[in-house]
C-alpha cells in the first residue's frame, strides 16, 4: 500500500476528513424538486480543500441519472466549452438533433440537415438546456479557482439569464476570498452576490486525531498532539500525515521538514498575495502572542475603525480567527513563525 496522504493540491488523497454537513447542504439544495439554490460558491484559504470538496460534491451529484456534470476551464470561452462538452455526449447529441439544434456555426460538429445554424452561443445553450429540461435532465457546471476575468463575467452573465429562464442549470465554483469578492462586486452579476457561500474552515481536530491514531497506531495522547500541530488546516493535515508515513509513524522527527513544506508550498504564495497593510497587521500580531486586539492596535497606532476592516478581511481570507471577543489568533500552523522569518525589515 502506498502513502495514503497527498501533498498535491486538488488531488483527492486516500485519507480524507469529509465535510458531510456542507456536502449535504449543496446536494439537498440541488436535488430538490423545487431547488432553493442553483449556485454555491466555495471559498477558503489556499490549501483548505476547496477543489477536493467540489470534486466530492460533484461526484455524489453525478450518481443521479438526471444530472449531467460538466467541468469548465475558467481561462477559456466557457459558453462555447459548455455547448461543446454537452454535444460531445452521444446520448445528449441525439436529444439536440431531435430538437433540431444546429451548432455547426461554432465548429462543434452537431449539424442538422435542413435547419439553419444558430449563430449566437447564448441562444444555442438556451435551446440545448430547454431540450434537456423536457427530458428531465439537469446540468451542473463546476469551475475551479475563478477570478474576475472577462471570460468569467461573460459566462456568469449568461448563466444569470438561464436561471431567469427557469432552465435546469446549476453552478458550483471555488475561489479565493478576494477573487470571489471582486466578481460579486460586478454590478451586472447581482445573483452571485446573493449566492450562498460554503466557507471551508478548519477541519475537526477530533476527526484528525482519530485518523492519525488509526493510521499510525498512536496513543490518544500522541494522536491529539499530532492533530493539534495541524490546527485543522487541510493541507497541513495531509502534509504531516504524508511525512509521518514516510518516516514509519514518527511524527516528531518530521517537524522541521513539515514546517518547510508548509512554507514553500503554501505560505509563500499566501504571503505574496497579501497587501502591504495586511502584512503589517499580521506582523503586529506576531509581537502580541496573546492576540489581544487592543495591544495590536496600540502597536500599529490604529483606531478601532481603522483596524476592524483588516481584521474582518483576514478572517474572511481564512488566515486569522476572531471567535474570541477582543482577541485574534493565527488560523494556520506556524504561520506566525513564517512571518517573523520573512517580514520586511
C-alpha positions in Angstrom: 0.0 0.0 0.0 1.3 3.5 -0.9 1.2 6.6 1.1 -2.5 7.4 1.8 -1.8 11.1 2.2 -1.1 13.6 -0.6 0.6 16.9 -0.9 -0.7 17.5 -4.4 -3.2 20.4 -4.4 -6.6 19.4 -5.8 -5.9 15.7 -5.9 -8.2 13.6 -3.7 -6.0 11.7 -1.2 -6.5 8.2 0.2 -7.1 9.6 3.7 -9.7 12.4 3.8 -11.7 14.2 6.5 -15.1 14.5 5.0 -17.2 17.7 5.3 -20.5 15.8 5.3 -22.7 18.7 6.6 -21.6 21.1 3.8 -21.8 18.4 1.2 -25.4 17.6 2.2 -26.3 21.3 2.1 -25.3 21.5 -1.6 -26.6 18.1 -2.5 -30.1 18.6 -0.9 -30.4 22.1 -2.5 -29.6 20.9 -6.0 -31.6 17.7 -5.8 -34.8 19.3 -4.6 -37.8 19.2 -7.0 -38.1 23.0 -6.5 -34.4 24.0 -5.8 -34.0 26.8 -3.3 -30.5 27.5 -4.7 -28.9 26.9 -8.1 -25.4 28.4 -7.3 -22.9 27.8 -4.5 -19.6 29.4 -4.0 -16.8 27.5 -2.2 -14.2 29.7 -0.5 -11.3 29.3 1.8 -7.6 29.9 2.2 -5.2 28.2 -0.2 -4.9 24.5 0.9 -8.2 24.4 2.6 -9.5 21.7 0.3 -11.8 23.7 -2.0 -11.1 21.6 -5.1 -11.3 18.3 -3.4 -14.6 19.3 -1.7 -16.1 20.4 -5.1 -15.0 17.2 -6.7 -16.6 15.1 -3.9 -19.9 17.0 -4.2 -20.0 16.8 -8.0 -19.3 13.1 -7.9 -22.1 12.5 -5.5 -24.5 14.5 -7.7 -23.3 12.7 -10.8 -24.5 9.4 -9.3 -28.0 10.7 -10.1 -29.0 9.8 -13.7 -30.9 13.0 -14.2 -27.7 15.1 -13.6 -25.1 15.9 -16.2 -21.9 17.3 -14.6 -19.6 19.5 -16.8 -16.3 20.9 -15.6 -15.2 24.1 -17.3 -11.8 25.8 -17.6 -12.2 29.4 -16.5 -9.4 30.5 -18.9 -11.3 29.6 -22.0 -14.5 30.6 -23.7 -16.8 28.9 -21.2 -20.1 29.2 -23.1 -18.6 27.6 -26.2 -16.9 24.9 -24.0 -20.2 24.1 -22.3 -22.0 23.7 -25.6 -19.2 21.6 -27.0 -19.0 19.3 -23.9 -22.7 18.8 -23.8 -23.0 18.0 -27.5 -20.0 15.6 -27.4 -22.0 13.1 -25.3 -23.7 10.7 -27.8 -27.0 10.4 -25.9 -27.2 14.2 -25.5 -26.3 14.8 -29.1 -29.3 12.8 -30.1 -31.6 14.9 -27.9 -30.2 18.1 -29.5 -30.6 16.7 -33.0 -34.2 15.7 -32.3 -34.8 19.3 -31.2 -33.2 20.5 -34.5 -30.5 22.5 -32.8 -27.8 23.1 -35.4 -24.4 24.0 -33.9 -22.3 23.8 -37.0 -21.6 27.5 -37.0 -19.4 27.1 -33.9 -17.4 24.3 -35.4 -18.8 21.9 -32.7 -19.9 19.4 -35.3 -23.5 19.0 -34.4 -25.2 19.7 -37.8 -28.9 19.2 -38.5 -29.8 18.9 -42.2 -32.4 21.4 -43.3 -32.0 23.5 -40.2 -30.4 27.0 -40.2 -27.3 27.1 -37.9 -27.7 29.0 -34.7 -25.1 31.9 -34.7 -25.4 33.1 -31.1 -23.9 30.8 -28.5 -26.1 32.0 -25.7 -29.2 31.3 -27.8 -27.8 27.9 -28.6 -27.3 27.0 -25.0 -30.8 28.2 -24.1 -32.3 25.9 -26.6 -30.0 23.0 -25.6 -30.9 23.4 -21.9 -34.6 23.7 -22.8 -34.4 20.4 -24.7 -32.7 18.7 -21.7 -35.3 20.1 -19.4 -38.1 18.4 -21.4 -36.2 15.1 -20.9 -35.9 15.6 -17.2 -32.2 16.3 -17.2 -30.2 18.9 -15.2 -26.8 20.3 -15.8 -24.3 21.0 -13.1 -21.3 23.2 -14.1 -18.2 23.2 -11.9 -15.5 25.8 -12.2 -12.3 25.7 -10.1 -10.4 28.8 -9.0 -12.5 31.5 -10.6 -11.2 35.1 -11.0 -12.8 38.3 -12.1 -11.9 37.7 -15.7 -13.7 38.7 -18.9 -14.4 35.0 -19.6 -15.9 34.5 -16.2 -18.0 37.7 -16.4 -19.5 36.7 -19.8 -20.3 33.2 -18.6 -21.8 34.5 -15.3 -24.0 37.0 -17.1 -25.3 34.3 -19.4 -25.8 31.9 -16.5 -27.9 34.6 -14.8 -30.2 34.7 -17.9 -30.5 30.9 -17.9 -31.7 31.0 -14.3 -34.3 33.6 -15.1 -35.5 31.4 -18.0 -36.1 28.7 -15.4 -33.6 26.3 -17.1 -32.2 23.3 -15.2 -28.7 24.6 -14.8 -26.6 24.7 -11.6 -23.2 26.2 -10.7 -20.6 25.1 -8.2 -17.4 27.1 -8.2 -14.4 27.7 -6.0 -12.2 30.7 -5.4 -10.2 32.7 -3.0 -12.0 35.4 -1.0 -10.5 38.4 -2.9 -11.3 36.8 -6.3 -14.9 35.9 -5.4 -15.5 39.3 -3.9 -14.2 41.1 -7.0 -16.5 39.0 -9.2 -19.5 39.5 -6.9 -19.0 43.3 -6.9 -19.7 43.5 -10.6 -23.0 45.4 -10.8 -24.3 43.2 -13.6 -23.8 40.0 -11.5 -26.2 40.6 -8.6 -27.2 36.9 -8.4 -23.7 36.0 -7.5 -23.7 38.5 -4.6 -26.7 36.6 -3.2 -25.2 33.2 -3.9 -24.6 31.2 -0.6 -21.0 30.6 0.3 -19.5 27.4 1.6 -16.6 28.6 3.7 -14.1 25.8 4.3 -12.8 26.5 7.7 -10.6 24.2 9.9 -11.2 20.5 9.9 -12.4 18.9 13.2 -9.4 18.2 15.4 -11.1 15.2 16.9 -11.6 13.7 13.4 -7.9 14.3 12.6 -6.8 12.8 15.9 -8.9 9.6 15.2 -7.5 9.4 11.6 -3.9 9.7 12.8 -4.5 7.3 15.7 -5.8 4.6 13.4 -3.3 5.1 10.6 -0.2 5.2 12.7 -1.4 3.1 15.7 -0.8 6.0 18.1 -2.0 6.5 21.7 -4.8 9.0 22.2 -2.3 11.5 23.7 0.2 11.3 20.8 -2.6 11.4 18.2 -4.0 14.5 19.8 -0.6 16.2 19.9 -0.1 15.4 16.2 -3.6 16.6 15.3 -3.1 19.9 17.1 0.1 20.5 15.1 -2.2 21.0 12.0 -4.7 23.5 13.6 -7.2 21.8 11.3 -5.6 23.2 8.2 -6.4 20.7 5.4 -3.0 21.0 3.6 -1.2 20.7 7.0 -3.2 17.5 7.8 -2.2 15.9 4.5 1.4 17.1 4.7 2.1 16.0 8.3 0.4 12.7 7.6 2.4 12.2 4.4 5.8 12.9 6.0 5.0 10.8 9.1 4.0 7.9 6.9 7.3 8.2 5.1 9.1 8.1 8.5 7.3 5.0 9.7 4.9 6.8 12.0 7.5 9.0 13.9 5.7 12.4 13.6 8.2 14.2 16.0 11.1 13.6 13.7 9.5 15.4 10.7 8.6 18.7 12.4 11.3 20.8 10.6 10.5 19.2 7.2 6.8 19.7 7.9 7.2 23.5 8.5 9.4 23.8 5.4 6.8 22.2 3.2 4.0 24.4 4.6 6.2 27.5 3.9 7.3 26.5 0.4 4.1 25.0 -0.9 1.5 27.3 0.7 2.6 30.2 2.9 5.0 31.9 0.4 2.1 32.1 -2.0 -0.4 33.3 0.6 2.0 35.9 1.9 2.8 37.2 -1.7 -0.9 37.8 -2.3 -1.5 40.0 0.8 -1.5 43.8 0.7 1.2 45.7 2.5 -1.2 46.7 5.2 -2.4 43.1 5.7 1.2 42.1 6.2 1.7 45.0 8.7 -1.3 43.8 10.7 -0.1 40.2 10.8 3.4 41.3 11.7 2.0 43.2 14.6 0.1 40.1 15.7 3.3 38.1 16.0 4.5 40.7 18.6 1.4 40.2 20.7 1.4 36.5 21.4 -1.8 36.5 23.4 -3.7 38.1 20.4 -5.3 40.9 22.4 -6.7 43.3 19.8 -6.1 46.4 22.0 -2.4 45.6 22.2 -2.2 45.1 18.4 -4.0 48.4 17.7 -1.7 50.3 20.0 1.3 48.8 18.4 0.0 49.9 15.0 -1.4 53.2 16.3 -4.7 52.2 14.8 -8.2 53.2 16.0 -10.9 50.6 16.3 -12.4 51.8 13.0 -9.1 51.6 11.2 -8.3 48.1 12.5 -11.7 46.4 12.0 -11.7 46.2 8.2 -8.4 44.4 8.1 -9.4 42.1 10.9 -12.6 41.2 9.1 -10.8 40.7 5.8 -8.1 38.5 7.2 -10.8 36.4 8.9 -12.6 36.0 5.6 -9.4 35.1 3.9 -9.0 32.2 6.4 -5.7 33.5 7.8 -6.8 34.5 11.3 -9.5 33.6 13.7 -11.7 36.0 15.6 -14.0 33.7 17.5 -12.9 35.1 20.9 -14.2 38.6 21.7 -11.4 41.1 21.9 -8.7 38.7 20.5 -7.4 37.4 17.2 -5.3 34.3 16.6 -3.5 32.7 13.6 -5.5 30.1 11.8 -2.6 28.4 10.1 0.1 26.3 12.0 3.5 28.1 12.4 2.3 31.0 10.2 3.5 33.4 12.9 7.0 31.9 12.7 6.9 32.2 8.9 6.1 35.9 9.2 8.8 36.6 11.7 11.3 35.0 9.3 10.0 36.7 6.2 8.7 40.1 7.1 10.3 43.1 5.5 12.9 44.8 7.8 
